[in-house]
Amino acid sequence: MMRDNRIRRLPMALSSLVALALAILPLPTVLEAFRPDFLVLVVLYWSIESPRAGGLTLAFMAGLALDVIHGVVLGQHALALTLMAGWATHLRLRLRVFSILSQCLTIFALLTGYQFVLFWVDGATGNPVTTFGRWLAPVIGALLWPLLVGILSRLHER
C-alpha cells in the first residue's frame, strides 16, 4: 500500500521539479515575456487529475518554492497558487468532461486569477505591478494546456 502511494506520487514530484526548473531557466530578455507559468500549469493538472495526492499541499509547497526563488514577498505565490488549485479541485469533475476548448478557457481563467492575486499582492506591498508579460502568461499557458495534458497523462498512466 505504501509502495503504491509512493509510485503514484513519483510522476507528480518529477513533473513539478521539471516545471520548477523551467520556471527559473534563464531566457533571453525578448523571450522572457513569453514564458508561461509552467509550475502553475503542472499544479493545476495534478489538482484536477489527482487532488488527494497533490492538490493544495503541492500548490502551497510549489508556491513557497517560487517565492524563495524569485525573492518576492514570502507567501505571495503560495497564496495565489493554493487559491487557484482549490478552485481547480472544486471544478475538476466538470473539467474532465469539458471539451478541450472549454478546458483551455477555464485554465485561462485560473491562470488569470493567479496573476491577479500576484498583481494585488504586488500593489499592496509597493512592488512594481505593470509588466505586459504578466498578462501574456495566461494566454500562452492556456494554449499550452492540451500539450501539457497529453504529456502528463502519459506520464501518469505509466
C-alpha positions as YAML, in Angstrom:
chain: A
units: angstrom
residues:
- id: 1
  name: MET
  ca: [0.00, 0.00, 0.00]
- id: 2
  name: MET
  ca: [2.75, 2.45, 0.93]
- id: 3
  name: ARG
  ca: [4.71, 1.49, -2.19]
- id: 4
  name: ASP
  ca: [1.67, 2.16, -4.44]
- id: 5
  name: ASN
  ca: [1.27, 5.58, -2.85]
- id: 6
  name: ARG
  ca: [4.94, 6.42, -3.46]
- id: 7
  name: ILE
  ca: [4.80, 5.25, -7.07]
- id: 8
  name: ARG
  ca: [1.64, 7.27, -7.69]
- id: 9
  name: ARG
  ca: [3.28, 10.43, -6.36]
- id: 10
  name: LEU
  ca: [6.53, 9.97, -8.29]
- id: 11
  name: PRO
  ca: [5.20, 11.39, -11.61]
- id: 12
  name: MET
  ca: [3.75, 14.34, -9.68]
- id: 13
  name: ALA
  ca: [7.05, 15.08, -7.96]
- id: 14
  name: LEU
  ca: [9.12, 14.67, -11.13]
- id: 15
  name: SER
  ca: [6.83, 16.84, -13.26]
- id: 16
  name: SER
  ca: [6.79, 19.52, -10.55]
- id: 17
  name: LEU
  ca: [10.58, 19.57, -10.36]
- id: 18
  name: VAL
  ca: [10.88, 19.82, -14.15]
- id: 19
  name: ALA
  ca: [8.30, 22.64, -14.17]
- id: 20
  name: LEU
  ca: [10.19, 24.45, -11.39]
- id: 21
  name: ALA
  ca: [13.40, 24.14, -13.41]
- id: 22
  name: LEU
  ca: [11.61, 25.54, -16.48]
- id: 23
  name: ALA
  ca: [10.28, 28.41, -14.36]
- id: 24
  name: ILE
  ca: [13.77, 29.52, -13.35]
- id: 25
  name: LEU
  ca: [15.63, 28.67, -16.54]
- id: 26
  name: PRO
  ca: [17.32, 31.84, -17.82]
- id: 27
  name: LEU
  ca: [15.87, 33.09, -21.09]
- id: 28
  name: PRO
  ca: [16.86, 35.96, -23.39]
- id: 29
  name: THR
  ca: [15.11, 39.20, -22.47]
- id: 30
  name: VAL
  ca: [12.98, 39.08, -25.63]
- id: 31
  name: LEU
  ca: [11.60, 35.62, -24.73]
- id: 32
  name: GLU
  ca: [11.16, 36.30, -21.01]
- id: 33
  name: ALA
  ca: [7.78, 37.99, -21.61]
- id: 34
  name: PHE
  ca: [6.53, 34.82, -23.35]
- id: 35
  name: ARG
  ca: [7.40, 32.42, -20.52]
- id: 36
  name: PRO
  ca: [4.29, 30.52, -19.42]
- id: 37
  name: ASP
  ca: [3.71, 29.64, -15.78]
- id: 38
  name: PHE
  ca: [4.91, 26.04, -16.11]
- id: 39
  name: LEU
  ca: [4.71, 25.22, -12.41]
- id: 40
  name: VAL
  ca: [1.20, 26.66, -12.13]
- id: 41
  name: LEU
  ca: [0.06, 24.57, -15.10]
- id: 42
  name: VAL
  ca: [1.53, 21.40, -13.59]
- id: 43
  name: VAL
  ca: [-0.06, 22.10, -10.20]
- id: 44
  name: LEU
  ca: [-3.42, 22.72, -11.88]
- id: 45
  name: TYR
  ca: [-3.10, 19.45, -13.80]
- id: 46
  name: TRP
  ca: [-2.42, 17.46, -10.62]
- id: 47
  name: SER
  ca: [-5.18, 19.32, -8.73]
- id: 48
  name: ILE
  ca: [-7.62, 18.20, -11.41]
- id: 49
  name: GLU
  ca: [-6.23, 14.71, -12.02]
- id: 50
  name: SER
  ca: [-5.25, 13.59, -8.54]
- id: 51
  name: PRO
  ca: [-6.27, 16.09, -5.85]
- id: 52
  name: ARG
  ca: [-5.57, 13.78, -2.91]
- id: 53
  name: ALA
  ca: [-2.00, 13.05, -4.00]
- id: 54
  name: GLY
  ca: [-1.24, 16.64, -5.00]
- id: 55
  name: GLY
  ca: [-3.81, 19.35, -4.75]
- id: 56
  name: LEU
  ca: [-3.46, 22.04, -2.12]
- id: 57
  name: THR
  ca: [-0.32, 20.67, -0.47]
- id: 58
  name: LEU
  ca: [1.54, 20.59, -3.77]
- id: 59
  name: ALA
  ca: [0.22, 24.07, -4.60]
- id: 60
  name: PHE
  ca: [1.38, 25.55, -1.30]
- id: 61
  name: MET
  ca: [4.84, 23.94, -1.43]
- id: 62
  name: ALA
  ca: [5.34, 24.89, -5.09]
- id: 63
  name: GLY
  ca: [4.23, 28.44, -4.32]
- id: 64
  name: LEU
  ca: [6.70, 28.72, -1.45]
- id: 65
  name: ALA
  ca: [9.46, 27.43, -3.75]
- id: 66
  name: LEU
  ca: [8.59, 30.13, -6.30]
- id: 67
  name: ASP
  ca: [8.55, 32.78, -3.55]
- id: 68
  name: VAL
  ca: [12.03, 31.81, -2.38]
- id: 69
  name: ILE
  ca: [13.45, 31.52, -5.90]
- id: 70
  name: HIS
  ca: [12.01, 34.83, -7.13]
- id: 71
  name: GLY
  ca: [12.78, 36.64, -3.86]
- id: 72
  name: VAL
  ca: [9.32, 38.14, -3.51]
- id: 73
  name: VAL
  ca: [7.03, 38.54, -0.50]
- id: 74
  name: LEU
  ca: [7.02, 35.15, 1.22]
- id: 75
  name: GLY
  ca: [3.64, 33.53, 0.65]
- id: 76
  name: GLN
  ca: [2.66, 35.55, -2.44]
- id: 77
  name: HIS
  ca: [2.88, 32.70, -4.94]
- id: 78
  name: ALA
  ca: [1.82, 30.19, -2.27]
- id: 79
  name: LEU
  ca: [-1.42, 32.11, -1.67]
- id: 80
  name: ALA
  ca: [-2.19, 32.58, -5.37]
- id: 81
  name: LEU
  ca: [-1.36, 29.00, -6.31]
- id: 82
  name: THR
  ca: [-3.29, 27.50, -3.38]
- id: 83
  name: LEU
  ca: [-6.39, 29.56, -4.22]
- id: 84
  name: MET
  ca: [-6.29, 28.54, -7.89]
- id: 85
  name: ALA
  ca: [-5.59, 24.89, -7.03]
- id: 86
  name: GLY
  ca: [-8.58, 24.95, -4.69]
- id: 87
  name: TRP
  ca: [-10.74, 26.33, -7.47]
- id: 88
  name: ALA
  ca: [-9.41, 23.73, -9.92]
- id: 89
  name: THR
  ca: [-10.08, 20.94, -7.41]
- id: 90
  name: HIS
  ca: [-13.63, 22.23, -6.99]
- id: 91
  name: LEU
  ca: [-14.17, 22.27, -10.78]
- id: 92
  name: ARG
  ca: [-12.29, 19.04, -11.50]
- id: 93
  name: LEU
  ca: [-15.24, 16.76, -12.21]
- id: 94
  name: ARG
  ca: [-16.71, 19.27, -14.65]
- id: 95
  name: LEU
  ca: [-13.33, 19.99, -16.24]
- id: 96
  name: ARG
  ca: [-12.74, 16.34, -17.03]
- id: 97
  name: VAL
  ca: [-15.84, 16.21, -19.26]
- id: 98
  name: PHE
  ca: [-15.31, 19.62, -20.89]
- id: 99
  name: SER
  ca: [-14.16, 19.84, -24.49]
- id: 100
  name: ILE
  ca: [-10.51, 20.79, -24.92]
- id: 101
  name: LEU
  ca: [-11.54, 24.35, -25.89]
- id: 102
  name: SER
  ca: [-13.62, 24.70, -22.72]
- id: 103
  name: GLN
  ca: [-10.73, 23.32, -20.67]
- id: 104
  name: CYS
  ca: [-8.36, 25.86, -22.24]
- id: 105
  name: LEU
  ca: [-10.76, 28.72, -21.43]
- id: 106
  name: THR
  ca: [-11.13, 27.52, -17.84]
- id: 107
  name: ILE
  ca: [-7.36, 27.19, -17.46]
- id: 108
  name: PHE
  ca: [-7.05, 30.70, -18.89]
- id: 109
  name: ALA
  ca: [-9.44, 31.94, -16.17]
- id: 110
  name: LEU
  ca: [-7.44, 30.12, -13.46]
- id: 111
  name: LEU
  ca: [-4.12, 31.49, -14.75]
- id: 112
  name: THR
  ca: [-5.59, 34.99, -14.95]
- id: 113
  name: GLY
  ca: [-6.85, 34.64, -11.38]
- id: 114
  name: TYR
  ca: [-3.35, 33.56, -10.32]
- id: 115
  name: GLN
  ca: [-1.84, 36.62, -11.98]
- id: 116
  name: PHE
  ca: [-4.49, 38.86, -10.46]
- id: 117
  name: VAL
  ca: [-3.68, 37.68, -6.92]
- id: 118
  name: LEU
  ca: [0.04, 38.31, -7.59]
- id: 119
  name: PHE
  ca: [-0.87, 41.73, -9.05]
- id: 120
  name: TRP
  ca: [-2.91, 42.55, -5.94]
- id: 121
  name: VAL
  ca: [-0.16, 41.48, -3.53]
- id: 122
  name: ASP
  ca: [2.45, 43.42, -5.53]
- id: 123
  name: GLY
  ca: [0.27, 46.52, -5.41]
- id: 124
  name: ALA
  ca: [-0.40, 46.13, -1.68]
- id: 125
  name: THR
  ca: [3.32, 45.75, -0.90]
- id: 126
  name: GLY
  ca: [4.52, 48.57, -3.15]
- id: 127
  name: ASN
  ca: [6.26, 46.39, -5.74]
- id: 128
  name: PRO
  ca: [6.11, 47.31, -9.43]
- id: 129
  name: VAL
  ca: [2.92, 45.90, -10.94]
- id: 130
  name: THR
  ca: [2.92, 46.93, -14.60]
- id: 131
  name: THR
  ca: [4.51, 44.33, -16.83]
- id: 132
  name: PHE
  ca: [2.94, 43.17, -20.07]
- id: 133
  name: GLY
  ca: [4.34, 39.63, -19.69]
- id: 134
  name: ARG
  ca: [2.25, 39.13, -16.57]
- id: 135
  name: TRP
  ca: [-0.95, 39.20, -18.63]
- id: 136
  name: LEU
  ca: [0.52, 37.35, -21.60]
- id: 137
  name: ALA
  ca: [1.41, 34.29, -19.49]
- id: 138
  name: PRO
  ca: [-2.24, 33.15, -19.03]
- id: 139
  name: VAL
  ca: [-2.83, 33.24, -22.80]
- id: 140
  name: ILE
  ca: [0.29, 31.20, -23.56]
- id: 141
  name: GLY
  ca: [-0.44, 28.81, -20.68]
- id: 142
  name: ALA
  ca: [-3.97, 28.19, -21.94]
- id: 143
  name: LEU
  ca: [-2.62, 27.49, -25.43]
- id: 144
  name: LEU
  ca: [-0.07, 25.04, -24.00]
- id: 145
  name: TRP
  ca: [-2.66, 23.22, -21.85]
- id: 146
  name: PRO
  ca: [-3.59, 20.49, -24.41]
- id: 147
  name: LEU
  ca: [0.09, 19.66, -24.96]
- id: 148
  name: LEU
  ca: [0.79, 19.57, -21.22]
- id: 149
  name: VAL
  ca: [-2.24, 17.33, -20.55]
- id: 150
  name: GLY
  ca: [-1.07, 14.91, -23.26]
- id: 151
  name: ILE
  ca: [2.44, 14.68, -21.82]
- id: 152
  name: LEU
  ca: [1.42, 14.43, -18.17]
- id: 153
  name: SER
  ca: [-1.38, 11.94, -18.76]
- id: 154
  name: ARG
  ca: [1.09, 9.60, -20.48]
- id: 155
  name: LEU
  ca: [3.49, 10.02, -17.57]
- id: 156
  name: HIS
  ca: [0.67, 9.42, -15.10]
- id: 157
  name: GLU
  ca: [-0.56, 6.25, -16.84]
- id: 158
  name: ARG
  ca: [2.85, 4.59, -16.53]
...
